[in-house]
Structures are given as structure tokens and as C-alpha cells.
């Protein structure tokens, strides 16, 4: 009987609370769908947003597993910073680049999928053999003084060296990114103020502010370009939206607005 | 349901990420698949922290995130500079070191 009770206790210990199970079964499909969608999506922006879905679900999983700090860091650092950086670069670079359908290595895609299935089976058997019999101890004891305090205590005592090395890594990464993204300009390539203003006042450029459409013009239409003080038309005063067009003969004819049919008749 | 389910989910996510790296040709999407693999590894670390009852797993996940942030910064800068010189973000086009 005691053995049975012990077994029941063990089983009860190993299962998670119902709320957590419900959350898991809701979010796990979302995480999986996001991951699969990310690989399948043709558009890189869609890929990024689907990956954000997966990462948010994982953040919730961390919070569920007694790691509120790491869950929040996941949401802030991964979905907030890293994925937004990805979106920036996609907008700069890869939004229009599509996957080429030419296989450089013959049968590489099929091989990749077979490899993936094999890898999944390997992981699955490993998991099936390795876990299932273990009991989760739970983090109640470690989190007794609060999760953040527990992590801080470990981070600044046991892992202090790794923490310090991390700062060196981050500085190196920042300098590396600056070096890689920097565009070196040749000495004569950068225009200084003198050259810029000389270019602005050369003949043919009108340096002053442009007058609006219709100013000094022969018509009050918005399509009529303004006349500059030197008597020339300035095309820049007409909005690009307004199409430059000429009236057809029919349109230019006087309309029959005065009851005079003869005027408006189209012959 | 036991915490092992998290490990199974992480394994599946890792596999999807690995297949994505092999299948996709857009360098940025390949990079996102690498991020997915890192995230799956993080999920196992956090789950192991819970199973073992110590916070070391969560600290490791934290360090993985820091390294991932640095890696993303450098990786995206490299993709940017390759795109600038070759006008392409496809991994097939960067083949100057071939042979």
C-alpha cells in the first residue's frame, strides 16, 4: 500500500498543474505552426513575424516553468530587439529577393528533409529512453527568495567570470558590426560645404524657394506651371499627381450652357 | 502531461530549424532558422532547470541569449555587406571561395 501511495505521489509530482497543461496545449501548436510557417513562407517578412509568434509562445513557456525573468528577457531581447533588427535588415536588403528554385546541389532539398526526419527520430528515441522516468524537482526551493534574486546570486558569484567575458563579447560585437556596416569614402568623395553651395548656385539651378502653381501664370489651373521672375516656367511647381494633358478638340469646344444649341452641337 | 513534453516540443522545433537552414536559400531566413534552433535549445535548458531544481539552466539560457544577440548583430552586418557588394541575399551567390 505504501508503495502504491508512493507511486501515486511520484506520478502526482511529475505531472504539471492543469492550468499549465492547458496553456501548453494551446501555445505548443502556435509555436509549432509559427516554426513550420517560418520555413515555408515565401516572404521574408512573413517568416519574421511567424518566428515572433513562436518566440512569444516560448517566452510564455519560460514563465510557466518558474522562470519569469528569463521569460521576460526572451520577450524583450528576442522578440523586441533581435527580431526587430531582423525586420530592419529585411526591409533594407532581402524583401524582394526570392529563393531561387535552381538546385545548386542536386537533390539537396530532398536530402535535407530526409535528414530532418532522421534527426527527429534520433532525438525522439533519445528522449524516449532518457526521460519519462525522471521526476521534476521543481524550482520552488531555488525560487524561494524570488527568481530574479536567485539568478542574480548565481550570476554574480558562480558565473561572474562568464558574465564579465560576456561584456567583452558584446563590445567586440558592437565594434565588429560598426566596422562591417561602415562605408569607407575616398578623400575626394565627400562633398564639403563649399562644393555643395557652388553646385547649388550654378547656372541652370534656381536656388530660391519655388512659387506655387498659378503664380504669375496665365491660368488659375493647378496644372499650369508657375512663372519664375526670369520669365521661365518651372515644372517643379506642378504636382506630379496632376497629369500634363491637353484638351481634345471636343472638350475645348464651348458647351451649350446658354440654351444656344448651335454652339454646343458637335459636328 | 509532464515536463517532458517541453523537451519533445523543443526537439521538434530544433528539427524544423535545422531543416529550414538546409532548405532555404535566403540568407536572412537561414539566419532566422538558426535563431529558432537556439530558442529550442533554450527551452530544453529552462526545462532541465525545472527538472533538476536548480537555476543553472536558466542562467545558461540567459547566456545563450546574450551570445545570440551578439551573433545576430554580426551576422546581419555580414549579410548587409555581402548584399552591398553582390546585390543579392541568397546564400548560393556567395561562392567566391568555392574550389
Interface residues (C-beta under 8 A of the other chain):
Chain A: X14 X15 X16 X20 X21 X24 X25 X28 X31 X32 X35 X36 X38 X39 X44 X47 X48 X51 X54 X55 X58 X61 X62 X65 X66 X67 X69 X70 X73 X74 X77 X78 X81 X82 X85 X86 X89 X90 X92 X93 X94 X97 X98 X99 X100 X102 X104 X108 X109 X111 X112 X113 X115 X116 X119 X120 X123 X124 X127 X131 X132 X134 X135 X136 X137 X138 X139 X141 X142 X143 X147 X150 X151 X154 X155 X158 X159 X162 X166 X169 X170 X172 X173 X174 X176 X177 X180 X181 X183
Chain B: X1 X2 X3 X4 X5 X6 X7 X8 X9 X11 X12 X13 X14 X15 X16 X17 X18 X19 X20 X22 X23 X24 X25 X26 X27 X28 X29 X31 X32 X33 X35 X36 X39 X42 X43 X46 X47 X49 X50 X51 X52 X53 X54 X55 X56 X58 X59 X61 X62 X63 X65 X66 X67 X68 X69 X70 X71 X72 X73 X74 X76 X77 X78 X79 X80 X81 X83 X84 X88 X89 X90 X92
